[in-house]
Amino acid sequence: MAARDIIVIGASAGGFEAVQRLAAGFPADLRAAIFVTVHLVERGEGILPGLLNQVGALYAADAEDGEAIKPGRIYVAPPDYHLTFDGSRIQLSHGPRENMQRPCVNVMFRSAAATFGERVVGVLLTGLLDDGAAGLWEIQQRHGVTIVQDPEEATFRSMPDSAIRGLHVQYIVRLAEMVPLLTRFAMADEHRPFQDVPLEARIQASGQACAECGGAMTAVQMGNLREFRCHIGHRFGLETLIAEKRAVVERALGAALSQSQELTELLGDALSQAGSPESIRLTEEIAKRMKEQDVLRDLAAVPGNPANEASDVNEAE
């Protein structure tokens, strides 16, 4: 069996710590190239390679466009660029965001699968929502290996859980077990038979508009996973699209509340200058708007919005 010498690692919330723990265990003579995509926030941009170099034996750096791939290196997707592949070289892309992310885990996984086939090991770590699951499906379709962090250990279990529900993940392990496993794959000493998976994705109309650009979207069924794609190139997992649609509705409710409050102020100004017959109508409309605002506040304050939770976690990171 050929060595699995292309290791792609994806994470989101809680991912910095998880990737550092993996990097700390990789041996200096690892015969594989490692690629990392972590959803970044402004305060975390550009710092991950330095953190990895502090803890591990393998040299880590932001990936550069056109750079030749070498074993024993850790390549990190730089801020605002998808990490993809062009033969034996790295290709950075500023293409459409997927799952509202750039860099996006799915983009890296999908490109690795298409370029390197069964040489790829896809590793999905902690994170919110469902990025990475569709990318692991692509890796599995081309007989690569799929590994997911044990959700019980993950700081945020949504991404691992989504992958486990959506496809036949081959390995579900804790971080301490991953480095020995990945090392054995790089030496071609580990193999687990592939389970049958569908070879064709099913595409159909979705009836949904893209949460980012408003374009019409198709729904793509990949085994037990659903991905939504628009003609621009934006893609969403089911959980991410639900979260983004909730966020759109919440923003619309907030805008409606703001406009209703401003309208009430204008009505109050008009009332102060109105004559007796007009004042009755204005007073009634002000009362109506006040009730309207109570309803909008109640609707806008619905708890448990995953989009808000993801935003809160990103701020914490």
C-alpha positions in Angstrom: 0.0 0.0 0.0 1.2 3.5 -0.9 2.2 5.8 1.9 -0.4 8.4 3.0 2.0 11.3 2.9 -0.4 14.2 2.4 -2.1 15.1 5.8 -4.7 17.8 5.7 -6.0 19.1 9.1 -9.1 21.3 9.6 -10.4 23.0 12.7 -12.5 25.9 13.8 -13.3 27.1 17.4 -10.8 25.6 19.8 -8.6 24.6 16.9 -5.4 26.5 17.8 -4.9 24.4 21.0 -5.8 21.2 19.2 -3.4 21.7 16.3 -0.6 22.7 18.8 -1.1 19.4 20.6 -0.7 17.5 17.4 2.3 19.5 16.3 4.0 18.9 19.6 3.9 15.1 18.9 5.0 14.9 15.3 8.5 13.4 14.9 11.2 15.4 13.2 11.6 12.7 10.5 7.9 12.5 9.6 7.7 11.5 5.9 4.6 13.5 5.2 3.6 17.1 4.4 1.0 18.6 6.7 -1.5 21.3 5.7 -3.6 23.1 8.2 -6.7 25.2 7.8 -8.2 26.8 10.9 -11.0 29.3 10.7 -9.3 32.6 11.7 -10.4 35.7 13.5 -8.8 39.1 13.3 -6.9 38.7 16.5 -5.6 35.3 15.5 -4.4 36.1 12.0 -0.9 35.0 11.2 0.1 33.7 14.7 -0.5 30.0 14.3 2.8 29.1 12.5 4.7 30.8 15.4 2.8 28.9 18.0 3.4 25.6 16.2 7.2 26.3 15.9 7.3 26.9 19.7 6.0 23.4 20.5 7.0 21.0 17.7 10.0 19.6 15.8 8.5 20.3 12.3 8.9 23.7 10.7 5.6 25.6 10.3 4.9 28.6 8.1 2.1 30.3 6.2 1.8 28.6 2.9 2.9 30.6 -0.2 1.4 30.6 -3.6 3.4 28.4 -6.0 5.5 26.9 -3.2 6.8 23.3 -3.8 5.5 20.7 -1.3 8.2 19.2 0.9 7.8 16.4 3.5 8.4 17.2 7.1 6.8 20.7 6.8 3.6 22.2 8.2 1.9 24.6 5.8 -0.8 26.9 7.3 -3.5 28.5 5.3 -2.9 32.2 5.5 -5.6 34.7 6.4 -8.3 35.3 3.8 -6.9 32.7 1.4 -8.1 29.1 0.6 -5.3 26.6 0.6 -5.5 24.4 -2.5 -3.1 22.4 -4.7 -1.8 22.4 -8.2 0.1 19.2 -8.8 3.1 19.2 -6.4 2.7 22.9 -5.6 0.6 24.9 -3.3 -2.0 27.2 -4.8 -3.6 30.0 -2.8 -7.0 31.1 -3.8 -9.1 34.2 -3.0 -12.2 32.4 -4.3 -15.7 32.6 -2.9 -16.1 31.9 0.8 -17.6 28.5 1.7 -19.5 28.0 4.9 -18.9 31.8 5.3 -15.2 31.1 5.7 -12.0 31.9 3.8 -9.8 29.9 4.4 -12.3 27.0 4.4 -11.6 23.5 5.5 -13.8 21.9 2.8 -11.9 23.8 0.1 -8.6 22.4 1.2 -9.9 18.8 1.7 -11.6 18.8 -1.6 -8.6 20.0 -3.5 -6.3 17.6 -1.7 -8.6 14.7 -2.6 -8.8 15.7 -6.3 -5.0 16.2 -6.5 -3.5 13.4 -4.4 -6.3 10.7 -4.2 -5.5 7.8 -1.8 -2.3 9.5 -0.6 -4.5 11.9 1.5 -5.3 11.6 5.2 -8.1 14.1 6.2 -8.2 15.1 9.9 -11.1 17.0 11.3 -10.9 18.6 14.8 -12.9 20.7 17.1 -15.3 23.4 15.7 -18.8 24.8 15.4 -21.3 24.0 12.7 -20.4 21.6 9.9 -17.4 22.7 7.8 -15.1 19.8 6.9 -17.7 17.1 6.6 -18.3 17.5 2.9 -14.5 17.7 2.3 -14.0 14.4 4.2 -16.6 12.9 2.0 -14.6 13.9 -1.1 -11.4 12.4 0.5 -13.3 9.1 1.1 -14.6 9.0 -2.4 -11.0 8.9 -3.7 -10.0 6.3 -1.2 -8.2 8.6 1.2 -8.3 8.2 5.0 -10.8 10.0 7.2 -10.0 10.8 10.8 -12.2 12.8 13.3 -11.4 13.9 16.8 -13.5 12.1 19.4 -16.4 14.6 20.0 -16.2 13.8 23.7 -12.7 15.4 23.8 -13.3 18.2 21.4 -13.7 21.7 22.8 -16.6 22.2 20.4 -18.1 19.0 19.1 -20.3 20.2 16.3 -17.8 19.8 13.4 -16.8 16.2 14.5 -20.4 15.2 15.2 -21.5 16.5 11.7 -18.9 14.4 10.0 -19.7 11.3 12.0 -23.4 11.6 11.2 -22.8 12.4 7.6 -20.3 9.7 6.4 -18.6 6.5 7.4 -15.6 8.0 9.2 -12.8 5.4 9.5 -11.2 6.6 12.6 -12.7 8.5 15.6 -9.8 9.0 18.0 -8.5 11.3 20.7 -5.7 13.7 20.0 -3.1 11.6 21.9 -3.9 8.7 19.5 -3.7 10.7 16.3 0.1 11.3 16.0 1.0 7.6 16.2 -1.7 6.8 13.7 -0.7 9.5 11.3 3.0 8.5 11.6 2.0 4.9 10.7 0.1 6.1 7.7 3.1 8.1 6.4 5.1 4.8 6.6 2.4 2.8 4.9 2.0 0.6 8.0 -1.7 1.2 8.7 -4.7 0.2 6.7 -8.4 -0.2 7.3 -10.7 -1.5 4.6 -12.9 1.0 2.9 -16.6 0.9 3.5 -18.9 1.2 0.5 -19.9 4.8 -0.2 -21.9 6.3 -3.0 -19.8 7.3 -6.0 -22.1 10.0 -7.3 -23.5 13.1 -5.6 -27.2 13.8 -6.3 -28.0 17.4 -7.4 -31.5 19.0 -7.3 -33.1 22.3 -6.9 -33.2 23.6 -3.3 -35.7 26.4 -3.3 -33.1 28.4 -1.2 -31.4 31.6 -1.9 -27.7 32.0 -1.0 -27.3 33.6 2.4 -24.2 35.5 1.2 -25.1 36.8 -2.3 -28.8 36.0 -2.7 -28.3 33.7 -5.8 -30.4 30.6 -6.4 -28.9 27.5 -4.8 -28.8 23.8 -5.7 -28.8 21.1 -3.1 -26.2 18.3 -3.4 -26.8 15.1 -1.6 -23.5 13.3 -0.7 -24.4 10.2 1.2 -26.0 11.4 4.4 -24.7 14.9 3.9 -26.3 17.9 2.1 -24.4 20.8 0.7 -26.0 23.9 -0.8 -24.2 25.7 -3.7 -24.9 28.9 -5.6 -23.8 29.9 -9.1 -21.2 32.3 -7.7 -19.4 29.4 -5.9 -20.6 29.9 -2.3 -21.2 26.6 -0.5 -22.9 25.8 2.8 -23.4 22.7 4.8 -26.9 22.2 6.1 -26.2 23.4 9.6 -24.2 26.4 8.4 -27.0 27.5 6.1 -29.6 27.2 8.8 -27.4 29.3 11.1 -26.8 31.9 8.4 -30.6 32.1 7.5 -31.3 32.6 11.2 -28.7 35.4 11.2 -30.4 37.0 8.2 -33.8 36.9 9.9 -32.3 38.3 13.1 -30.7 41.2 11.2 -34.0 41.9 9.4 -35.8 41.9 12.7 -33.2 44.3 14.2 -33.5 46.6 11.2 -37.3 46.5 11.5 -37.2 47.4 15.2 -34.8 50.3 14.6 -37.0 51.7 11.9 -40.2 51.3 14.0 -38.5 53.2 16.9 -37.4 56.0 14.6 -40.9 56.1 13.1 -42.4 56.5 16.6 -40.1 59.4 17.2 -41.2 61.1 14.0 -44.9 60.5 15.0 -44.2 62.1 18.4 -42.7 65.1 16.6 -45.8 65.3 14.4 -48.1 64.9 17.4 -46.5 67.9 19.2 -47.5 70.1 16.3 -50.8 68.5 15.4 -54.3 69.9 15.9 -57.0 68.0 17.8 -58.4 65.8 15.1 -54.9 64.8 13.8 -53.6 64.2 17.3 -56.1 61.3 17.9 -54.9 59.5 14.8 -51.2 60.0 15.6 -51.7 58.9 19.2 -53.3 55.7 18.0 -50.5 55.0 15.5 -47.9 55.6 18.2 -49.6 53.1 20.5 -49.7 50.6 17.5 -46.0 51.1 16.9 -45.1 50.6 20.6 -46.9 47.2 20.5 -45.1 46.4 17.2 -41.8 47.0 18.9 -42.6 44.7 21.8 -43.3 41.9 19.3 -40.1 42.6 17.4 -38.1 42.6 20.6 -39.5 39.2 21.6 -38.8 37.8 18.2 -35.2 39.2 18.0 -34.4 37.8 21.4 -35.0 34.1 20.6 -32.2 32.2 22.4 -30.1 29.4 21.0 -29.1 30.9 17.7 -26.0 28.9 16.5 -24.9 31.9 14.4 -24.7 34.0 17.6 -22.9 31.2 19.5 -20.3 30.9 16.7 -19.8 34.7 16.8 -19.4 34.7 20.5 -16.8 31.9 20.3 -14.8 33.6 17.6 -14.7 36.7 19.7 -13.4 34.6 22.6 -10.6 33.1 20.3 
